């Protein structure tokens, strides 16, 4: 094998090992262990979750888009 092929193989192996180890390193080590002062609340229902993460951003986007459009129409004088 030539040096170029060896170098490329080493580089590919390093990237593959690095990509495989990153998810392992990013997992929480003690996820089930509670910390001092940790008081988790009750979970969200499906409707609460949809309202918080879907409906609220959509409404906020529509309000901002409406205000921008309204300001644009007021600024133009024919």
N, C-alpha and C positions, 0 to 999 in steps of 0.2 A: 504494500500500500504506500502511496505517496504521502508526503507530509501534509499536503493540502487536504487530502481525504481524511487523514487522521485528525487533523485540526477541526474539520467540519463535523466529523462524527463525535468528537469530544464536546464541541459546542452544542450539537443537537442533544446529546445525552445530558448535558448540564441543564439545558432549558427544560427538558422533559422531567428530570428529577425535581427541579425547582418548581415547575408548575404542579407537579403531583404533591409536593410537600406543603405548598401554601395553604390549601384547604385544611390540611391536618393541623397546621400551626394556628390557624385563625379560629378553630373551634374553641368554645369556652371550656376551660379545664375543670372548673368546679361549678357548673351551671346549676346543680341541684343543691348546693350549699347556700344557705341563707346568710346574709351579712347582718351585722348588728344594726338594729334600727330599720331593717327591711320590713315594710308592711305593704305587701302587694294588695291592690284593690280587687274588686270583682271584675270579671271580664266583660267585654262589650258584647252586646247581642249583634246579630247579623244586620239588623236595621240601623243600629247605632254606628256600626262600622261603615256601612254603605253611606250613611248620612255624613259621617265625618270625613271619609276619604274619597268620596265620589261626588255627592250632592253639594257639599260646601265649597269645594274648589270650583265646580262648574258655575255655581251661583256667583261666586266671587269673580270669576273670569267674565261672566256676562255683565255684571255690574261695571267692571272696569272697562270692558269693551264698549258698553253703552255710554259711559261718561266720556271716553275718548271720541267716539263718534259724534256725540252731542257737542263737545267742544270744537270739533273740526267743522261741523256745520255752522256753528255760530261765528267762527272765525272768517268764513268765506262770505264776502259781500259782492253781489253781482252788480 
